[in-house]
Amino acid sequence: MDYNDINFKPQSTVLPLHLPHNVSPDLPPHPRHPPLSPPSLRKRRRFFVPAAAVAAERGAAVVWFKQDLRIDDHPGLVAASRHRTVVPVYVFDRRILPCFQDEMIELVLSALEDLQKSLRDQGSDLLIRFGSVEDVLLEIVNKAKATHIYAEEEVEYNILRAIDAVGESLSSMPFSWGTPQLVSWQTPFYDIKNLAELPTSYREFRKLRIPVTTPIASPVLPSFDIELDRDGDFPTINDIKRYLNGNPHKLDESWMSIKEISAKAILRRDHINQDELSGDIIDGSGKIYSDNNGSSQPIKSYPGKQEEKSAFLSREGILVKGGADNVFNALAAYLRDLEGTGRGDWQEVHEKLRMAETRTGASFGALFGAAIGLGIISRRRVYFEAIKYERERNAGFLSPFGYSAATVAAAIDTVCSKEWYWLLASKSLKSNEVRHPVRIWRWNGYLIQYTVVGNEGPGVLLVHGFGAFLEHYRDNISDIADGGNRVWAITLLGFGKSEKPNIVYSELIWAELLRDFIIDVVGEPVHLVGNSIGGFFVAGVSGLWPALAKSVVLINTAGSVIPGYSSVQLTEAGQTSGSAWLGARLLLVYLRLSAKNILTNCYPTDKGRVDSWLINEIIRASYDPGVLIVLESVFNFSLSIPLNYLFDAFGGRILVIQGTRDPLSNSKARLSMLKEHCNGVVIKELNAGHCPHDELPEKVNSIIGEWM
């Protein structure tokens, strides 16, 4: 592919696609490979754009950096380098940053510092500004007389809103040299010609055997010769926090602080299962939780290793910090885990790898997920570095029987999986076939799909059951909204078209996801509605963080009632056992073969609701990368926190809707326990199966409407 001939169009998208693991084009030279090559070697490997191509554009170009904090494999920067002047800029905008925790802000700053240095080495620079991005970019466009703004295509709702605001600002202002064009670009992982024709089934997608595109090296940029005001010295984390705290629309601090209270901390505080909760564990964001005494496992020091040369953000954490040089060096160490080394920095990577390997292959996402999410290194560059190393190990060949190193497999599987879910998100946003408009929220680096309907009234959050998705509330969302409510429905991590990362899933992870969604997206307490295991999750949210819930509605909820509970046996999910590994695969085969029969049994009153759409969507999701990991969690579920404990901790209004013909539970016994041991719970019985909200939507909508 000739990257000098890329057809960049205003408001257009350069689309990617997929390559089987045993096929790969020739690898391009990489400006930072080998990882510690001298700077002089790296400079000889730059990607040069012919002078004719540069002369083709006379105006100045603004490159708006967001989650593409690199100069390597950056098609937008390559296209901008054809202009007479290039102005790189990063904007701290309150609409984009409010969900960032201190650790992520620190990671962004380290990446920006490296990016600025890399640009200055080329005679360019990076402007770092605070404010509304449309105001900042409009000011720069006017001073530079820019003809183009290059911005990477996004899928996250908040960032899309910011991009739209920039476009509206450009179109509403007169410019003597012509209206600047907002150019959307993308790093095409796969060579996709038409996103509309992309199958939503990963099984069908793999059959296409679409090749991975080749990474490009950094371009030569024109000198930065425009006088522009700067916002002082390089910002610190305190500067950013002061800026965020000055937001007039900022949520109440006590509300935001709820996110800082983990489910485990609450259970420890309540003296529940202290023994079971001891020891260090790692969650999906790569954060290490310390043991009950507040201490964490010490990180060894190695000969020749200087603390300031550590590849990680902190001694306790496992996030590889920016910028690109450090990430590439850590990636090289990660891939070469099987090789002995005397290098202290590589030994540190190897130790952190073992700490993060909570299940096979999970360490790559835990260590590098944040760096990939911020675009410090591109997904396809990771792919090609891993393939290059695999060839080195195998005399230039790739085996059709798999990879020779588990770290190579982990790196490739992770970036291919992330690309697939980005494509699903992008396709969902552009689809005209969805019942409700889809939005994307990024949680701990993972893409989560949700929808919202209604403009006024109380907030309602609908949470689906195991194996389902937000569309399972297909005939509830609009009706409940029409009753004078604002309704959110979410597809949980690991289900539907939301991302299915390689992490250890647990009930508490899903509860914390819902907690953060309410705080970051909804922004106010809500009425929580959950079906099946989703009912257990919303009960957990209300019991652990009562301030988030106005009331709770449980529809054939999972979980148990334990009379006179005195302690809770909360078993920590750990490494996958052999039985869970095998059980997940057998369960998956059974679900695919018997999906229609299983669903029909769950809809005893109106079997006609089990239509081809519902069956196909469940089967579609069963082929997504990562689905086996989610199924393995079934064998680790204990749901050991009693419902009556959660109800007591919540202390608010609770409605239980029970389909009495549920084939998955003994409805009579469950209702008897709820009535006897859960004071104040309102119970509504329906002649329905496990999913009354979808089997008898009109009746359930009426009950919920009255409850609201």
N, C-alpha and C positions, 0 to 999 in steps of 0.2 A: 504494500500500500504506500503511495506517495503522499506523505503528509504535507507537502507543499501544495497539493491540489485538493486538500480537504475543503468541502463545500460548506462553509459556515454561513448560516442564514439567520437573519434576525428572528428571534422567538422560535427558532427551530431546534431540533434535537439530533445529535449524532448518536445513533443507537448502537448498542453492543450485542454479542451472543456467545455460544458454548463450544468447547473442544473436548473430545474424549481424552482421557488421561494418557493414552498411548500415542497421541498424535501431537506434534508440536512443530511450528515453523522454526527456522534458524533464529537463534537468540541474538539480539542486537548487543553491541558493547554497552556496558553500563557505566555511567560516570563515576560510580562509587563501588566498583567491583574489580579487584578484590577489596574487601571492606576497609582495610587500612592502607590502601595504596597512597603514595604521596600526592599532595595536591597537584604537582606538575603533571603526573600521569592522568589525573582526572581531567585537566583542562584540555588535553589533546583529544578527548573523546566527546567533545561537545557536538550538539546537533546544529549544523549550519544551514541557514536559510539563504538561498541565492539572492544576490543583490537585486535582481530583477523583481523578485517577489517582494522585497522590502520596499522598492520604489513604487510598487503597485498601490500602496496606501500612503496618502499624503498627510492625513490628519493624525492627531494624537489618540492613543487608546488607553482606557482605564481598565485594569484587571482587578476585579473585585474578588479578593480571596475570602472564602468562608470556611468550608471543610475540605480544602484542597491545599493544605499548607506545605507546599513543595515546589521545586522548579523542575524536578525530574518527572518525565511521563506526564506532562501537563499540556494537553492540546490547546487549551485556551491561551496559555502563555506563548506557545509556538505561533498561533494565529496572530496574536497581538504584536509579536516581534517584527511583523512586516510593516508596522507603522513607523512613522518618523520618530515618535516619542511614545514611551510606555510608562504609565503611572500605576504601579501596584499599590493597592490600599486594602487595609483590614479595618473593619468598623465594629467596635463594641456597641451593639444595639440592645437595649433592654428587652425588646421583644424576642430576641434570639437567645439571650444569656440567662434568663431567670432560673432555668432548670439546672444550671451548672453548679455542682458542688465545688468546694475549695480545691479538691484534688484535680478535678477537670480543668478549673481555671489555671492552676499551676502548670498543668500539662500544656494547655494552650499557650501560655506565656513562654514556656521553654521552646515550643515549636516555632512561635513567632520570632523569637530571638535568633534562632538558627536560620529561619527563612530570610530575615532581614540581613543577616551576615552574608548569606549566599547571594542575595541580590546585590549587595554592596560590592562583593568581590567581582561582579560583572560591570561595575560602574553604574548600577541602578540603585534603587532603594525601596523601602517599604514604608508607606505612610500608615500610621496607626492613629485612628480617630475614635472619639466617643460621640454618640448621638444617634439620631434617626438616620438610617442609612440613606434614605432618599434625599435628605437635606445635605448630608456630607458629600454624597456623590454628585449632586447637582452643583454644589460649590466647586468641586474639583473639575467637573466637566466645563464649567464656565471659565475657570482660570486657565485650563489647559487647552480650551477650544477643542475638546475631544469629539471625535466623530463616532466612536464605538465604546461601549462598555461590555467587557467579556465576563460572564458569570456562569459558573457551573450549574447545570440542571439539578434541581432538587426535588425531593418528594415530601419532605416534612412540612406540615401545615404552616407553622409559624414562619419558616423561612420563605415559603411560597408567598405568604402575605407580604413579607418585606420586599420580595422581588416584584410583586404586583405594584407595590407602592412606588418603587423606582420607575417602573414603566409608566405609571400614571403621571408622575412628576415630569418625566421627559416629554410626554405627549401634550402636557398642559402648558409648557413654557415655550416662548419663541426664541429661536437661536438664529443669529445672523448667518451662520455657516451651514445651516441645515440641521434638522432634528437628529441628534445622536441615536444610534441604533443599539438596542440592548440585545446582545448576542448570547444565546444559550449554547453551551458546549457540554460535552461529556467525554470521559475516558472510556472508549468502547471496549469492554472486556470481551464480548462476543460480537461477531460481525453480523448483526441483525439488520436486515433491510427494512422491515416493516413491523413495528411493535404490535400493530393491530392483528397481525397474523401469528403472533407468538402464542403457542398453546399454553394454557394455564396448568396443564398436567406435566409434572416433571418427567414422568415416564415417556410421554410423547416428545417432550423437548429433547431428551437424551437421544432419541432415535434420529433426530436431525443431524447430529454430529457436526455442529457448526464450530468452526475453528476459533480459537482464542486469537485476538489481534496482538500485534507486536508492540511492545512499549517503545516510546521515543525518549531520547535523551533531552537534556535541557537546551533551549535555544540560546543564541547570542542576542542580547538585548541592546537596544540603542542607549546612549548615555542619558542619564536622568538630568536634563538641563532646564527644568522648569522650577521657578521659585514658588514654592507653596508653603503656607503656614503649617507649623507642626504643633502638636499638643504636648510640648515639653519633652522630658526625658522618657526613656522606655518605661512603660507602666509597670507597677508592682501589683501584687494580688490585693493589697490594701486599697490601691487606687480603684481597682475594678469593683471591689466590694462597696466602697464609698459611692461609686457611680450607681451601682444597683440599688443601694439603700436610699438614694435620692429620687427614686422612681415615685412620682405622685400616685401612680396606680398600683404600687406595690401592695401585696396582700399583708395583712396583719402579721407581725413577726411571730406571735404565739401560734398562729395558724401554720406558718412555714416551718416552725421549729418541730412540728409533729413528725416531719420526715426524718429528723435526727434520732428519733426513738425507734430502734429496731424491734421487731417482734420478739426476738430472743432476749433483748434487754428487759422488756416488759415482763416476760415470763420468769426471768431471773429475779426481778424485783418482787414478784409475787411468790417467790420461793417454790416454784414448780419445777420439779425434776432437775435439781441442781447437778446431780451426778451425770445425767445424760448429756447435759449441755456443755460439759467441760471440754477443753482442747481447742485447737485452732481449726477453723474451717474457712473455706473460701467461697464467696457467693459469685453470682454470675457477672458482677461488675469487676471482679478481680480484687476485691477488698478482703483482707485477712482479718477475721474477727479473733480477738484474743480470748484467752481462757477466763475462767471466773475470777481470777485474781487480778485481771487487767494486764497481765504480762503476756508477752508474745515470744515466740521462739527466736532466739538470737540468730542473726545472720553471721556466718563465719567470715573472718577476714582472711585474705589470701596473700601469699608472698608477691610483692610487686604491685599490689592493687591499692590505688589511692582512693580514699572515700569519695573525693570529688569526681572521680572517673567512673563512678557507679553508673550502670545503664538504667537504673530504676529510679522512680520518682522519690522513693523513701526506703529506708531500711526495712520497714515493716510491710510495705506493699509490694505488689508484683507487676505494676504497670510500667512498661518500658517508656521512658520519657523521650521527648523530642530533643533535637531535630533529626533530620534525615540521616546524617552520618551515624549517629548513635543507634538509630533504629536498624539501619543496614548492618551495622556491626553486631548488634544483638541477634538479628535474624541469621547471620552467618554462624554465630555460636549455637543458636537453637538447632539449626539444621544439622550441625556437626556434633550433636550430642553423643553419638556413638564413638567419636574419636577422642582419644586422650589429648589433654592440653595442659600446658604449664601456665597459661595466661590467666591471671586472676579475674579479669573482667568476664572471660568466657566461662570460667568455673562458677562465677556468681550466677550467670544465666542458667547454667545446668542445674544449680541447686534450686533456683526459683522455679524452673521447669518442673522439678519433682514435687515441689510444694503445691503447684497449681494443677497437677495431673490428678484431679479428683475423679476422673474417669478417662478412659483411653482417648487421647487427642484433645482433651479439654484445655490443656496448658497453652496451646497456641492462641486461642481466643482470649484467654485470661491475661496473657502477657502482652499481646500485640493488638487486641481488639480496639482499644482506645486510639492507638496510633493510626490504625487503618480508618477508623471512623472520622478522625480529624484530617485524613488525607495526607498525613506526613509521608506515607508510602502508599502507592496505588495498589489495588487488588491484583491487577494483572502483572505488576512488577514482582509482587510476592510470588505469584504463580511461576513466572519465568526464572526467578532466582532458585526456586525449589526444583524446577525441572532441570535447570543447568547443573545443580549439585547432584541430582539423581543421575544425570548422564556421566558426570565425573566419576561416580561410584561404579558405573557399569560400562566403562570403556566406550562411552559415547552413545550407548543404546538405552532404550526404555523397554522394560519388560511388559508384556501384555498381561502378566499375572499379578500386578500390583507393584507397590514401591518397596525399595529395599530398606528404607528407614521409616520408622513410625512418625518421626518429626516431619518428614517430607509429606507423608500422607495427611498429617494434621493440618499443615499449612495450606496444601492444595484444597483439601476438603472444605476448610473454613472459608477461603476466599471464593470458591465456586458456589458454596451455599449462600454466602452474603450477596453475591451477584444475582443469584436466582430470586431472592426475596426482594432485592431492589427492583428487579424487572417486574415481579408480581405487583409491587406497590405502584410502580409507574403505570402499568397497564390498568390497574384498578382505578387510578385517578382519572384516566382518559376514557374509561369504558362507559358506554351509554346503556349497558345492559343491567346495571346494578339498581336495586330497588331504592336504595338510599345513598346519598353522596358519601363517598369514602374519604376519610382523612388519615394522615399518617402521623404518628407520634413516636419519637425515639426514646426508648427507656433503657438506660445502662448500655447504650450503643445498639440496641436491637429495634427493628422496625415493627411497630404495633399498629394494626388497622382499627379504626373506630368510625362511628358516625354520630351526628347530632342533628336532631329534628326539633323544631319548636323555637319560638323567640321570646316567650315569657312564661312566667309561672314557676313553681317549684322544680328543682332539678331531680331527675330520676336516672339512675344508672342500672342498666340491664346487663347481667353477667350470665353467660351460657354454661352448659355442663361439659363434661369430659367428651372430647371428640367433636364438639360442635363449634360454633362460630357466631359472630354477631347477627348474621342473617337468619339464624334459627328463631330470632324474634321478628321474622319478616312481617307478620300481621299484627304485631303488638306496638311497634315503634311509633308509627304514624297515628294510630288510634289513641294511644296514651298521650301523645303530644297534642292531638286535637282536643283533648279534655282539659287543656290549659296548663300543660307541663312542658318543660324542656327536657328532652330525653336523649341520653347518651347510651350507646351500646358499644361494647368493646369486644374484639377478638383477642383472647388472652395469649400471652407468649406460649408458643408450642402448639398452637391450634390454627385451623383455618388457613388464611393467607398471611397471618403474622409469622414473624421469624421463629425458627425452631433451632436455637443454638445448641451447641454441645456443652451443656452445663448439667449439674445435678439439680433436678427439679424437686421442689418440696411445696407443701401447703403454705409455708410461710413466705416463700419467694413470691407466689401468686398473690398472697394477701398484701405484701409490700408493694407489688406492682399496682394493685388497685388503690392503695393508699396514695401513692405518688400520682396516679392518674387524677384522682379527685382533687389533690392539691394543685398540681401543675396545669391541668387541662380544664377541669370543671371550675375550680376556684371557689367553691362554697360547699357546705354540707349537702348531702343528697339523700333521697330515699333509695335504699339499696335493694335490688331485686335479683335473686339468683336461683337458678335451676340446678338440681342434682348437686354435683360437687361445687358448682358455682355458688350454690346456696351456702355451703360450708365456708367458702372463701369470704363471702360478704358477711356472714356471721362473725368470722374471724376479724374482719376489718372493724366491725361495730364494737366487738368486745375488746380489741386491743387499742383502738383509737376512737373512742366513743364520740369525740367532737366532730368526726367526719360524717356521721349518719344522723339523718332526721328520723328515719324509721327503717325497719328491715322487713322484707317480704321474701319468704322462703318457699319455693315451689318444688315439692318432692325432694327436699334437701337431703344431702348425704350427711354423715355424722351421727353420733350416738348420744343418748342421754344416760348419764351415770349418776344414780342416786347417791347422795351423800359423799360426793367426791372429796378427797383430801389432798390428792396430788395428781399430777398429769404425767403420764409416761410419754414424753416426746422423744421419739427415736430419731437421731440425726441421720439423714440420708448420706451414704458414703459411696465407696467404690461399688460398681455394679457386680453383683454376684453372677456366677455361671448360670444359676437357675433363672435369674432375672433376664439375663442375656438370651437364653433359649426361650423362656416364656414369652418375651416380647415378640420374637419372630414367629412363634406359633400363633400368638394372639393376632398378629397382623394378618397372617394368611387367613385365619378364621374370619376376621372382620371383613376382609375383602370379598371372600366367597359368600358370606352370609349377611352382608349389610342389609339387604332388603328384608330378610326374615327377622333380623334383630330389631329393626325399626318397626316393622309391622306389629311385633309383639309388644312394643312400647306404646303403640297407638291402638288399643283394643276397641275404643268407642268409634273412632273415625279413621279407618285404615286408608281411606282415600287421601288423607293428608301426607301419606308416605308416597310422594310423587317422584318422578325421575330426577327432578332438580335436586331434591334433598339427598337422594341416594348418590347421585353423581358427585355432588360437592363433598360428601364424606369420603367417597372413594378417591376423588382427586387429591384431597389432603393427605391420604394415606401413602402417597408416593413421594411426598415432599422430602427433601434431604433433612435429616434430623428427627423424622417421625419415630424411628425405633428408639431413640434416646428418651423421647417423651413417654413411650409405652413402657419402657423399663422402669420408669418412675412409679407405674401402677403397683409394681411388686414391692415398692418401698413405702407406699402410703400406709400410714397408721390411722390418720384422722383421730389422733388420740386425745385432742383437746375436747372435752365434753361440750355439747351444745348448751347445756344448762349453765356451765361455767361462763361461756361467752355471753349468754343472755343476761346473767347476773351482772357481769362486768359492764355491759352496755347500759342496762337500766332504762331503756326506752321502749317505744311501741314496737311490737313484733307480730307479724301476720304470717301464718303458715297455711299455704294452699296445698292440699294433698289430693292427688289423683288416687282414688281408693283401689284401682285395678292395676297398680304398679307392679310389673313382673319382677322388678329388681329389688324390691323390699317388701317386708310384711307391714302393710299400711296400718292394719288394725293394731298391731303391737306398738308401732311407732307413735300413733296418735294417743294410745293409752298412756305411754310413758310421758309424752309431752303434756298431756292434761294433768297428770298426777304430780310431775316434778318441775314444771315450768310455769310459775304463777304469772298470770296476766297475758299469756300468749293467746291471740285470737286465732281460731282454726276454722278454715272453710274447706269442706269436703266436696270433691267433684267426681262424677262418674267418668274417670279418665285414667290414662296410664301414666307413664313416667314423665311425660312432657305436656302437661295440661295447657301450657301457654301456647303451644303450637297445634295441639290436637283440638282444643276448644278455645281459640283465641278470643272470641267475642265474650264468652263468660268470664275468662280471666281478666280481660281488659276492663270489664264492668266492675269486677271485684276490686281491682287495683285503683280504678278511678274513684270509687267510693272511699277507699282507704286513704287516698291522697287528700 
